[in-house]
Amino acid sequence: MERMTATEYQAKYGKKKPKTRANRSGGGKRGEPNKTEAKFRDEWLIPKKLNGDVDQIYCEGLTFRMPSGNKYTPDWVTLGTTFLSCEFEINVYEVKKVGRRKSGSKWESGSHDSKVRAREAAYAFPGIIFWWCELEDGEWTVTNMSKR
């Protein structure tokens, strides 16, 4: 099969070739969680909200612009008030699924790029707490990426 140019595609079908978003295992639209993100919300964030540690939960609620020009949109953002003050505590969560191949080697659902951007954002915005969350064999590993 030969590849078409954009002009040939438009002549044949009468419209521009549609732009597609990256294939996701769940939602697909901005602000909708995929299956792993929904599982993290249900198992990790909702109990924190019911416990009173978190006031609000947003899926892809913020986009950070770093000094390098990169953009980073975390999977989950939570807002909570600290116990003795009226200041908001902002937590940001990046959620990835980790598994094993038949050969025993490890694979991640996300790219190395998302971890680099999350780490860059953690250094660029020290007032926000960044968390790296991995699901492996049904267990969550949550690591603090912030400097504090």
VOKETOR-586500 format. One record per atom (N, C-alpha, C): residue number from 1; atom name; x, y, z. Coordinates in pm, 1 decimal, always signed. Example, Ala and Ser with C-alpha at 12.3 -4.5 7.8 and 13.67 -1.06 7.14 Angstrom:
% VOKETOR-586500
{node 1 'N' {+1319.0 -569.0 +780.0}}
{node 1 'CA' {+1230.0 -450.0 +780.0}}
{node 1 'C' {+1320.0 -330.0 +780.0}}
{node 2 'N' {+1285.0 -225.0 +708.0}}
{node 2 'CA' {+1367.0 -106.0 +714.0}}
{node 2 'C' {+1290.0 +3.0 +787.0}}
//
This chain:
% VOKETOR-586500
{node 1 'N' {+83.7 -117.6 +0.0}}
{node 1 'CA' {+0.0 +0.0 +0.0}}
{node 1 'C' {+88.3 +124.2 +0.0}}
{node 2 'N' {+56.4 +214.8 -89.4}}
{node 2 'CA' {+135.4 +336.4 -102.2}}
{node 2 'C' {+76.1 +446.8 -16.2}}
{node 3 'N' {+160.5 +527.2 +37.7}}
{node 3 'CA' {+117.4 +635.5 +126.3}}
{node 3 'C' {+67.0 +754.8 +47.1}}
{node 4 'N' {-43.1 +817.2 +92.2}}
{node 4 'CA' {-99.9 +934.4 +25.4}}
{node 4 'C' {-44.5 +1062.4 +85.6}}
{node 5 'N' {-33.7 +1162.1 +3.3}}
{node 5 'CA' {-0.2 +1294.1 +56.2}}
{node 5 'C' {-129.3 +1356.8 +107.4}}
{node 6 'N' {-116.0 +1466.5 +181.0}}
{node 6 'CA' {-233.6 +1535.0 +233.6}}
{node 6 'C' {-322.9 +1585.5 +120.8}}
{node 7 'N' {-262.7 +1631.6 +12.0}}
{node 7 'CA' {-339.7 +1681.8 -102.9}}
{node 7 'C' {-417.7 +1569.0 -169.8}}
{node 8 'N' {-354.5 +1452.6 -186.8}}
{node 8 'CA' {-422.9 +1337.5 -246.7}}
{node 8 'C' {-538.4 +1290.2 -158.9}}
{node 9 'N' {-517.1 +1289.2 -29.0}}
{node 9 'CA' {-622.1 +1248.9 +65.3}}
{node 9 'C' {-740.8 +1343.4 +56.5}}
{node 10 'N' {-711.2 +1474.0 +52.9}}
{node 10 'CA' {-817.9 +1574.2 +46.0}}
{node 10 'C' {-893.8 +1562.2 -85.3}}
{node 11 'N' {-822.8 +1535.6 -196.6}}
{node 11 'CA' {-889.4 +1520.4 -326.0}}
{node 11 'C' {-978.5 +1396.0 -328.3}}
{node 12 'N' {-933.4 +1287.9 -266.9}}
{node 12 'CA' {-1008.9 +1163.7 -268.1}}
{node 12 'C' {-1128.7 +1166.2 -173.6}}
{node 13 'N' {-1109.1 +1219.6 -51.6}}
{node 13 'CA' {-1214.3 +1215.4 +49.6}}
{node 13 'C' {-1281.8 +1349.8 +76.2}}
{node 14 'N' {-1229.1 +1457.6 +21.4}}
{node 14 'CA' {-1294.3 +1587.2 +32.2}}
{node 14 'C' {-1275.3 +1659.5 +164.5}}
{node 15 'N' {-1190.3 +1609.7 +250.3}}
{node 15 'CA' {-1164.4 +1679.1 +375.8}}
{node 15 'C' {-1023.2 +1647.9 +420.4}}
{node 16 'N' {-977.7 +1726.4 +515.6}}
{node 16 'CA' {-843.3 +1704.7 +566.1}}
{node 16 'C' {-837.7 +1577.4 +649.3}}
{node 17 'N' {-720.5 +1515.7 +651.1}}
{node 17 'CA' {-699.1 +1394.8 +729.2}}
{node 17 'C' {-715.9 +1428.6 +877.3}}
{node 18 'N' {-797.6 +1352.9 +949.4}}
{node 18 'CA' {-822.4 +1385.4 +1089.4}}
{node 18 'C' {-698.5 +1364.4 +1175.8}}
{node 19 'N' {-681.8 +1453.1 +1273.4}}
{node 19 'CA' {-573.4 +1437.0 +1369.7}}
{node 19 'C' {-624.7 +1348.0 +1480.9}}
{node 20 'N' {-546.2 +1249.0 +1516.4}}
{node 20 'CA' {-588.0 +1156.7 +1620.6}}
{node 20 'C' {-507.8 +1180.9 +1747.2}}
{node 21 'N' {-569.0 +1154.7 +1859.0}}
{node 21 'CA' {-501.1 +1164.2 +1987.0}}
{node 21 'C' {-437.4 +1029.1 +2019.2}}
{node 22 'N' {-340.1 +1029.4 +2104.0}}
{node 22 'CA' {-273.1 +903.9 +2140.8}}
{node 22 'C' {-375.4 +802.5 +2190.2}}
{node 23 'N' {-354.9 +677.3 +2156.1}}
{node 23 'CA' {-446.7 +570.9 +2195.6}}
{node 23 'C' {-443.3 +552.6 +2346.9}}
{node 24 'N' {-557.7 +560.2 +2411.2}}
{node 24 'CA' {-566.2 +545.1 +2556.2}}
{node 24 'C' {-652.3 +424.0 +2588.2}}
{node 25 'N' {-625.7 +364.2 +2701.7}}
{node 25 'CA' {-700.5 +244.8 +2739.9}}
{node 25 'C' {-836.7 +277.8 +2798.5}}
{node 26 'N' {-867.9 +403.9 +2816.3}}
{node 26 'CA' {-995.2 +442.0 +2876.7}}
{node 26 'C' {-1055.5 +558.1 +2803.3}}
{node 27 'N' {-1081.5 +667.6 +2876.3}}
{node 27 'CA' {-1150.3 +786.6 +2829.5}}
{node 27 'C' {-1118.5 +830.3 +2688.3}}
{node 28 'N' {-1005.7 +896.2 +2669.9}}
{node 28 'CA' {-970.9 +945.3 +2538.7}}
{node 28 'C' {-982.6 +1094.6 +2529.0}}
{node 29 'N' {-1077.7 +1154.8 +2599.8}}
{node 29 'CA' {-1092.1 +1299.2 +2599.2}}
{node 29 'C' {-1015.9 +1357.9 +2716.1}}
{node 30 'N' {-976.3 +1481.6 +2700.6}}
{node 30 'CA' {-906.7 +1550.1 +2808.9}}
{node 30 'C' {-1001.0 +1559.8 +2928.9}}
{node 31 'N' {-948.2 +1529.9 +3044.4}}
{node 31 'CA' {-1028.4 +1535.8 +3164.7}}
{node 31 'C' {-1097.8 +1405.5 +3200.1}}
{node 32 'N' {-1086.1 +1304.0 +3114.6}}
{node 32 'CA' {-1143.2 +1172.9 +3144.3}}
{node 32 'C' {-1029.8 +1075.5 +3173.6}}
{node 33 'N' {-1034.7 +1004.7 +3284.7}}
{node 33 'CA' {-925.7 +913.0 +3317.8}}
{node 33 'C' {-930.0 +784.7 +3236.4}}
{node 34 'N' {-810.7 +726.1 +3212.5}}
{node 34 'CA' {-806.3 +593.2 +3153.4}}
{node 34 'C' {-829.1 +491.5 +3265.5}}
{node 35 'N' {-820.2 +363.0 +3235.6}}
{node 35 'CA' {-853.5 +260.5 +3335.4}}
{node 35 'C' {-759.2 +263.5 +3455.7}}
{node 36 'N' {-629.9 +280.8 +3432.2}}
{node 36 'CA' {-533.2 +283.4 +3541.4}}
{node 36 'C' {-553.3 +407.2 +3627.6}}
{node 37 'N' {-576.8 +521.5 +3564.4}}
{node 37 'CA' {-600.9 +646.2 +3638.4}}
{node 37 'C' {-730.0 +637.4 +3719.9}}
{node 38 'N' {-833.1 +575.7 +3665.0}}
{node 38 'CA' {-959.0 +559.2 +3738.3}}
{node 38 'C' {-939.7 +467.4 +3858.6}}
{node 39 'N' {-860.6 +363.2 +3840.8}}
{node 39 'CA' {-831.7 +271.8 +3951.8}}
{node 39 'C' {-755.6 +344.8 +4062.0}}
{node 40 'N' {-660.5 +429.4 +4024.2}}
{node 40 'CA' {-585.0 +507.3 +4122.7}}
{node 40 'C' {-678.4 +601.9 +4199.3}}
{node 41 'N' {-768.8 +666.3 +4124.9}}
{node 41 'CA' {-865.7 +756.4 +4190.3}}
{node 41 'C' {-949.5 +679.4 +4291.6}}
{node 42 'N' {-1000.8 +564.2 +4250.7}}
{node 42 'CA' {-1090.0 +488.2 +4338.1}}
{node 42 'C' {-1017.9 +428.8 +4459.0}}
{node 43 'N' {-894.2 +383.7 +4439.6}}
{node 43 'CA' {-822.6 +315.5 +4547.6}}
{node 43 'C' {-736.5 +407.4 +4633.3}}
{node 44 'N' {-697.8 +523.7 +4580.0}}
{node 44 'CA' {-603.3 +608.2 +4652.1}}
{node 44 'C' {-661.6 +745.5 +4686.1}}
{node 45 'N' {-722.3 +812.5 +4587.5}}
{node 45 'CA' {-766.3 +950.3 +4608.5}}
{node 45 'C' {-901.7 +960.5 +4679.2}}
{node 46 'N' {-997.9 +878.9 +4642.0}}
{node 46 'CA' {-1130.3 +884.9 +4705.2}}
{node 46 'C' {-1122.0 +856.0 +4855.1}}
{node 47 'N' {-1046.2 +753.5 +4899.8}}
{node 47 'CA' {-1032.3 +734.6 +5044.7}}
{node 47 'C' {-970.9 +855.8 +5115.8}}
{node 48 'N' {-875.3 +924.5 +5049.2}}
{node 48 'CA' {-817.7 +1045.8 +5109.0}}
{node 48 'C' {-923.4 +1155.7 +5120.7}}
{node 49 'N' {-1011.7 +1163.8 +5021.2}}
{node 49 'CA' {-1118.3 +1264.1 +5026.3}}
{node 49 'C' {-1217.3 +1230.4 +5137.4}}
{node 50 'N' {-1254.9 +1105.1 +5149.5}}
{node 50 'CA' {-1348.3 +1063.2 +5254.0}}
{node 50 'C' {-1288.2 +1081.0 +5394.0}}
{node 51 'N' {-1156.0 +1069.4 +5403.0}}
{node 51 'CA' {-1085.0 +1087.3 +5528.7}}
{node 51 'C' {-1069.0 +1235.7 +5565.3}}
{node 52 'N' {-1089.9 +1325.0 +5468.6}}
{node 52 'CA' {-1078.0 +1467.8 +5493.3}}
{node 52 'C' {-942.0 +1526.4 +5460.2}}
{node 53 'N' {-850.3 +1444.1 +5405.8}}
{node 53 'CA' {-717.0 +1493.6 +5369.5}}
{node 53 'C' {-719.4 +1575.3 +5240.5}}
{node 54 'N' {-816.6 +1550.1 +5154.5}}
{node 54 'CA' {-826.7 +1615.1 +5023.8}}
{node 54 'C' {-964.9 +1678.5 +5011.8}}
{node 55 'N' {-969.0 +1802.7 +4963.5}}
{node 55 'CA' {-1097.4 +1870.0 +4942.4}}
{node 55 'C' {-1151.1 +1850.6 +4800.5}}
{node 56 'N' {-1061.3 +1865.6 +4700.3}}
{node 56 'CA' {-1104.8 +1858.0 +4561.0}}
{node 56 'C' {-1008.6 +1772.0 +4481.3}}
{node 57 'N' {-1063.0 +1701.1 +4380.6}}
{node 57 'CA' {-984.0 +1614.4 +4293.4}}
{node 57 'C' {-1013.9 +1652.8 +4148.8}}
{node 58 'N' {-908.2 +1675.0 +4069.6}}
{node 58 'CA' {-924.3 +1711.1 +3928.7}}
{node 58 'C' {-843.4 +1616.3 +3841.6}}
{node 59 'N' {-904.3 +1567.6 +3734.1}}
{node 59 'CA' {-833.3 +1485.5 +3635.9}}
{node 59 'C' {-776.7 +1579.4 +3529.8}}
{node 60 'N' {-646.2 +1577.8 +3512.9}}
{node 60 'CA' {-576.8 +1664.4 +3417.4}}
{node 60 'C' {-617.6 +1810.3 +3436.8}}
{node 61 'N' {-619.2 +1854.0 +3562.6}}
{node 61 'CA' {-670.6 +1986.3 +3597.0}}
{node 61 'C' {-575.7 +2101.8 +3576.3}}
{node 62 'N' {-446.2 +2076.4 +3562.3}}
{node 62 'CA' {-347.6 +2182.5 +3544.0}}
{node 62 'C' {-251.5 +2146.0 +3432.3}}
{node 63 'N' {-199.7 +2247.9 +3365.7}}
{node 63 'CA' {-90.1 +2229.1 +3272.3}}
{node 63 'C' {+21.2 +2323.4 +3314.1}}
{node 64 'N' {+138.5 +2268.0 +3338.7}}
{node 64 'CA' {+253.1 +2347.3 +3381.1}}
{node 64 'C' {+337.0 +2385.2 +3260.4}}
{node 65 'N' {+381.9 +2510.4 +3257.4}}
{node 65 'CA' {+476.7 +2554.8 +3156.1}}
{node 65 'C' {+609.8 +2575.9 +3226.0}}
{node 66 'N' {+706.4 +2495.7 +3190.1}}
{node 66 'CA' {+835.5 +2502.5 +3254.8}}
{node 66 'C' {+923.7 +2609.9 +3191.9}}
{node 67 'N' {+1027.3 +2652.2 +3263.6}}
{node 67 'CA' {+1119.1 +2752.7 +3208.2}}
{node 67 'C' {+1184.3 +2707.5 +3077.9}}
{node 68 'N' {+1198.1 +2576.3 +3057.3}}
{node 68 'CA' {+1259.4 +2524.7 +2933.9}}
{node 68 'C' {+1166.0 +2535.0 +2813.8}}
{node 69 'N' {+1038.1 +2567.2 +2838.4}}
{node 69 'CA' {+941.3 +2575.2 +2729.8}}
{node 69 'C' {+854.2 +2451.3 +2719.0}}
{node 70 'N' {+889.4 +2344.3 +2789.8}}
{node 70 'CA' {+808.1 +2222.3 +2789.6}}
{node 70 'C' {+677.9 +2244.2 +2864.2}}
{node 71 'N' {+576.7 +2166.5 +2826.9}}
{node 71 'CA' {+449.4 +2165.4 +2899.4}}
{node 71 'C' {+432.9 +2029.4 +2964.4}}
{node 72 'N' {+365.3 +2028.1 +3079.2}}
{node 72 'CA' {+341.4 +1902.6 +3149.3}}
{node 72 'C' {+202.9 +1906.9 +3211.9}}
{node 73 'N' {+119.5 +1807.9 +3179.5}}
{node 73 'CA' {-14.1 +1795.1 +3237.1}}
{node 73 'C' {-18.9 +1665.9 +3317.7}}
{node 74 'N' {-23.4 +1675.9 +3450.5}}
{node 74 'CA' {-29.7 +1554.6 +3532.4}}
{node 74 'C' {-166.9 +1489.3 +3524.1}}
{node 75 'N' {-173.6 +1361.3 +3561.6}}
{node 75 'CA' {-299.2 +1287.4 +3555.7}}
{node 75 'C' {-399.4 +1336.7 +3659.3}}
{node 76 'N' {-354.5 +1360.6 +3782.7}}
{node 76 'CA' {-444.8 +1402.1 +3890.0}}
{node 76 'C' {-387.4 +1520.3 +3966.3}}
{node 77 'N' {-473.2 +1610.6 +4006.1}}
{node 77 'CA' {-437.3 +1723.8 +4092.2}}
{node 77 'C' {-535.8 +1723.4 +4207.7}}
{node 78 'N' {-483.2 +1733.0 +4330.0}}
{node 78 'CA' {-571.3 +1740.9 +4447.2}}
{node 78 'C' {-541.4 +1867.6 +4524.5}}
{node 79 'N' {-644.9 +1926.0 +4580.5}}
{node 79 'CA' {-632.6 +2042.7 +4667.4}}
{node 79 'C' {-682.4 +2003.9 +4805.1}}
{node 80 'N' {-606.8 +2043.7 +4905.5}}
{node 80 'CA' {-646.9 +2015.3 +5042.4}}
{node 80 'C' {-596.5 +2125.3 +5133.3}}
{node 81 'N' {-667.5 +2152.7 +5238.7}}
{node 81 'CA' {-622.1 +2253.3 +5334.4}}
{node 81 'C' {-541.3 +2183.6 +5443.0}}
{node 82 'N' {-435.5 +2251.5 +5485.8}}
{node 82 'CA' {-356.1 +2195.9 +5594.3}}
{node 82 'C' {-432.7 +2212.1 +5724.5}}
{node 83 'N' {-402.3 +2131.1 +5822.4}}
{node 83 'CA' {-480.9 +2122.9 +5945.6}}
{node 83 'C' {-482.3 +2254.1 +6024.7}}
{node 84 'N' {-367.2 +2319.3 +6039.5}}
{node 84 'CA' {-358.5 +2436.9 +6127.5}}
{node 84 'C' {-364.1 +2569.8 +6054.9}}
{node 85 'N' {-375.9 +2569.5 +5924.0}}
{node 85 'CA' {-381.3 +2696.6 +5851.6}}
{node 85 'C' {-486.1 +2688.7 +5742.1}}
{node 86 'N' {-507.5 +2801.0 +5678.1}}
{node 86 'CA' {-605.9 +2802.8 +5569.6}}
{node 86 'C' {-536.7 +2799.9 +5433.8}}
{node 87 'N' {-410.0 +2760.2 +5429.6}}
{node 87 'CA' {-337.5 +2750.2 +5303.2}}
{node 87 'C' {-375.7 +2621.2 +5231.3}}
{node 88 'N' {-377.6 +2628.4 +5099.2}}
{node 88 'CA' {-404.8 +2508.9 +5020.0}}
{node 88 'C' {-277.0 +2429.8 +5000.6}}
{node 89 'N' {-288.4 +2299.3 +5010.0}}
{node 89 'CA' {-178.3 +2210.4 +4976.0}}
{node 89 'C' {-213.4 +2147.4 +4842.4}}
{node 90 'N' {-125.7 +2164.5 +4745.0}}
{node 90 'CA' {-150.9 +2112.3 +4610.6}}
{node 90 'C' {-64.0 +1989.0 +4589.5}}
{node 91 'N' {-127.4 +1878.1 +4555.2}}
{node 91 'CA' {-58.6 +1753.4 +4523.1}}
{node 91 'C' {-87.1 +1718.0 +4378.1}}
{node 92 'N' {+15.0 +1672.6 +4308.3}}
{node 92 'CA' {+4.7 +1635.7 +4167.8}}
{node 92 'C' {+48.7 +1490.2 +4154.7}}
{node 93 'N' {-29.6 +1409.9 +4082.7}}
{node 93 'CA' {-1.5 +1266.4 +4069.0}}
{node 93 'C' {+12.1 +1228.2 +3922.1}}
{node 94 'N' {+119.0 +1157.3 +3889.3}}
{node 94 'CA' {+137.4 +1098.3 +3756.6}}
{node 94 'C' {+125.4 +947.6 +3774.7}}
{node 95 'N' {+31.6 +884.9 +3703.6}}
{node 95 'CA' {-2.8 +743.7 +3724.9}}
{node 95 'C' {+41.7 +660.3 +3605.1}}
{node 96 'N' {+113.9 +550.8 +3632.1}}
{node 96 'CA' {+159.8 +459.8 +3526.8}}
{node 96 'C' {+137.9 +315.8 +3570.1}}
{node 97 'N' {+117.5 +230.1 +3472.5}}
{node 97 'CA' {+103.4 +86.9 +3498.9}}
{node 97 'C' {+233.9 +18.8 +3461.4}}
{node 98 'N' {+280.7 -68.2 +3548.4}}
{node 98 'CA' {+405.0 -141.1 +3526.0}}
{node 98 'C' {+371.2 -288.7 +3519.0}}
{node 99 'N' {+434.9 -359.0 +3428.4}}
{node 99 'CA' {+411.0 -502.2 +3416.2}}
{node 99 'C' {+537.4 -576.5 +3381.6}}
{node 100 'N' {+522.6 -703.7 +3357.1}}
{node 100 'CA' {+636.3 -789.1 +3319.9}}
{node 100 'C' {+605.6 -859.7 +3188.8}}
{node 101 'N' {+707.5 -866.0 +3103.6}}
{node 101 'CA' {+694.7 -943.1 +2980.0}}
{node 101 'C' {+714.0 -1091.0 +3012.4}}
{node 102 'N' {+684.6 -1177.4 +2917.4}}
{node 102 'CA' {+704.1 -1320.9 +2938.1}}
{node 102 'C' {+850.2 -1352.5 +2968.6}}
{node 103 'N' {+940.7 -1270.0 +2915.2}}
{node 103 'CA' {+1083.2 -1290.4 +2939.0}}
{node 103 'C' {+1123.6 -1246.7 +3079.7}}
{node 104 'N' {+1033.1 -1179.2 +3150.7}}
{node 104 'CA' {+1062.3 -1133.8 +3286.0}}
{node 104 'C' {+1108.0 -989.8 +3293.5}}
{node 105 'N' {+1133.2 -925.0 +3178.9}}
{node 105 'CA' {+1177.2 -785.8 +3181.1}}
{node 105 'C' {+1058.8 -693.8 +3210.0}}
{node 106 'N' {+1088.5 -578.1 +3266.3}}
{node 106 'CA' {+986.5 -483.7 +3311.4}}
{node 106 'C' {+946.3 -388.9 +3197.8}}
{node 107 'N' {+819.0 -352.3 +3189.8}}
{node 107 'CA' {+773.0 -250.6 +3095.8}}
{node 107 'C' {+682.9 -153.3 +3169.7}}
{node 108 'N' {+676.5 -28.5 +3119.8}}
{node 108 'CA' {+588.7 +74.4 +3176.1}}
{node 108 'C' {+492.3 +120.0 +3069.2}}
{node 109 'N' {+370.6 +155.9 +3111.2}}
{node 109 'CA' {+271.3 +203.5 +3014.7}}
{node 109 'C' {+306.9 +342.2 +2964.2}}
{node 110 'N' {+374.5 +421.8 +3045.1}}
{node 110 'CA' {+411.0 +557.6 +3006.6}}
{node 110 'C' {+551.9 +562.9 +2952.3}}
{node 111 'N' {+583.3 +672.2 +2889.5}}
{node 111 'CA' {+717.0 +686.6 +2835.0}}
{node 111 'C' {+811.4 +745.6 +2938.4}}
{node 112 'N' {+938.7 +733.4 +2909.7}}
{node 112 'CA' {+1041.3 +793.4 +2995.3}}
{node 112 'C' {+1023.5 +944.9 +2997.6}}
{node 113 'N' {+971.3 +999.7 +2887.8}}
{node 113 'CA' {+952.0 +1144.2 +2874.5}}
{node 113 'C' {+859.6 +1199.6 +2983.7}}
{node 114 'N' {+754.7 +1126.9 +3019.9}}
{node 114 'CA' {+662.2 +1177.8 +3121.9}}
{node 114 'C' {+729.8 +1187.1 +3257.7}}
{node 115 'N' {+819.2 +1095.5 +3287.4}}
{node 115 'CA' {+891.2 +1100.8 +3415.2}}
{node 115 'C' {+989.4 +1217.9 +3416.8}}
{node 116 'N' {+1054.4 +1242.3 +3304.5}}
{node 116 'CA' {+1147.1 +1355.2 +3293.9}}
{node 116 'C' {+1072.4 +1486.7 +3310.4}}
{node 117 'N' {+957.5 +1498.9 +3245.8}}
{node 117 'CA' {+879.2 +1623.0 +3257.2}}
{node 117 'C' {+824.2 +1641.9 +3398.3}}
{node 118 'N' {+780.4 +1533.6 +3460.9}}
{node 118 'CA' {+730.3 +1542.8 +3598.1}}
{node 118 'C' {+841.9 +1586.5 +3692.6}}
{node 119 'N' {+960.8 +1531.5 +3674.4}}
{node 119 'CA' {+1074.0 +1569.8 +3759.3}}
{node 119 'C' {+1112.8 +1716.1 +3734.5}}
{node 120 'N' {+1109.7 +1758.4 +3608.1}}
{node 120 'CA' {+1141.4 +1897.7 +3575.2}}
{node 120 'C' {+1039.7 +1992.3 +3639.5}}
{node 121 'N' {+911.7 +1956.2 +3634.5}}
{node 121 'CA' {+807.5 +2038.7 +3695.6}}
{node 121 'C' {+823.9 +2043.3 +3847.5}}
{node 122 'N' {+865.1 +1932.2 +3908.3}}
{node 122 'CA' {+885.3 +1928.1 +4053.4}}
{node 122 'C' {+994.6 +2026.3 +4095.8}}
{node 123 'N' {+1098.7 +2040.0 +4015.1}}
{node 123 'CA' {+1204.9 +2134.9 +4047.2}}
{node 123 'C' {+1165.1 +2278.4 +4014.8}}
{node 124 'N' {+1084.1 +2296.2 +3910.2}}
{node 124 'CA' {+1043.7 +2431.2 +3869.9}}
{node 124 'C' {+937.3 +2490.4 +3963.0}}
{node 125 'N' {+856.4 +2404.6 +4027.2}}
{node 125 'CA' {+748.1 +2450.5 +4114.0}}
{node 125 'C' {+762.5 +2386.2 +4252.2}}
{node 126 'N' {+851.4 +2439.2 +4335.9}}
{node 126 'CA' {+879.8 +2374.6 +4464.8}}
{node 126 'C' {+765.6 +2381.6 +4566.0}}
{node 127 'N' {+667.1 +2466.3 +4546.3}}
{node 127 'CA' {+555.0 +2477.3 +4639.7}}
{node 127 'C' {+448.2 +2371.1 +4619.2}}
{node 128 'N' {+461.9 +2290.6 +4514.9}}
{node 128 'CA' {+364.8 +2187.0 +4482.1}}
{node 128 'C' {+429.9 +2051.3 +4505.9}}
{node 129 'N' {+354.6 +1957.4 +4559.3}}
{node 129 'CA' {+407.4 +1823.7 +4588.8}}
{node 129 'C' {+375.7 +1731.9 +4470.5}}
{node 130 'N' {+479.0 +1675.8 +4410.5}}
{node 130 'CA' {+465.7 +1587.7 +4294.0}}
{node 130 'C' {+486.5 +1444.0 +4336.3}}
{node 131 'N' {+397.8 +1354.3 +4287.2}}
{node 131 'CA' {+402.1 +1212.2 +4320.9}}
{node 131 'C' {+408.5 +1130.2 +4193.8}}
{node 132 'N' {+494.7 +1028.9 +4191.9}}
{node 132 'CA' {+503.3 +933.0 +4081.3}}
{node 132 'C' {+439.8 +803.8 +4130.2}}
{node 133 'N' {+336.5 +756.5 +4062.8}}
{node 133 'CA' {+257.0 +642.1 +4110.1}}
{node 133 'C' {+263.0 +530.5 +4006.4}}
{node 134 'N' {+301.1 +411.6 +4051.4}}
{node 134 'CA' {+309.5 +296.0 +3962.6}}
{node 134 'C' {+224.1 +182.7 +4016.8}}
{node 135 'N' {+150.9 +119.1 +3926.7}}
{node 135 'CA' {+69.7 +1.6 +3960.8}}
{node 135 'C' {+140.0 -121.3 +3905.5}}
{node 136 'N' {+182.5 -209.9 +3996.3}}
{node 136 'CA' {+249.3 -332.8 +3953.6}}
{node 136 'C' {+192.1 -448.9 +4033.1}}
{node 137 'N' {+136.6 -544.7 +3962.1}}
{node 137 'CA' {+76.5 -663.6 +4023.5}}
{node 137 'C' {-30.6 -627.4 +4126.6}}
{node 138 'N' {-109.9 -525.1 +4097.7}}
{node 138 'CA' {-220.1 -485.7 +4185.2}}
{node 138 'C' {-180.4 -400.9 +4304.4}}
{node 139 'N' {-52.9 -368.1 +4319.1}}
{node 139 'CA' {-4.7 -287.4 +4431.5}}
{node 139 'C' {+44.6 -152.6 +4381.7}}
{node 140 'N' {+10.3 -47.2 +4454.4}}
{node 140 'CA' {+53.7 +87.8 +4420.2}}
{node 140 'C' {+185.8 +119.2 +4489.0}}
{node 141 'N' {+279.3 +176.5 +4412.7}}
{node 141 'CA' {+402.7 +232.2 +4466.8}}
{node 141 'C' {+397.2 +381.3 +4439.9}}
{node 142 'N' {+392.3 +461.5 +4545.7}}
{node 142 'CA' {+379.4 +606.3 +4532.3}}
{node 142 'C' {+506.9 +670.2 +4586.5}}
{node 143 'N' {+576.9 +745.3 +4500.2}}
{node 143 'CA' {+705.5 +804.6 +4534.0}}
{node 143 'C' {+697.0 +955.6 +4524.1}}
{node 144 'N' {+748.2 +1025.3 +4625.1}}
{node 144 'CA' {+751.0 +1172.0 +4625.1}}
{node 144 'C' {+866.1 +1218.9 +4538.7}}
{node 145 'N' {+836.1 +1301.2 +4437.2}}
{node 145 'CA' {+938.7 +1353.2 +4344.9}}
{node 145 'C' {+983.3 +1493.8 +4382.6}}
{node 146 'N' {+918.1 +1555.6 +4480.0}}
{node 146 'CA' {+948.7 +1693.5 +4517.1}}
{node 146 'C' {+1077.7 +1701.1 +4597.7}}
{node 147 'N' {+1131.9 +1823.7 +4604.5}}
{node 147 'CA' {+1256.7 +1844.0 +4676.9}}
{node 147 'C' {+1239.0 +1835.4 +4826.7}}
{node 148 'N' {+1117.6 +1863.5 +4876.9}}
{node 148 'CA' {+1099.0 +1864.4 +5022.2}}
{node 148 'C' {+1098.6 +1726.9 +5082.7}}
//
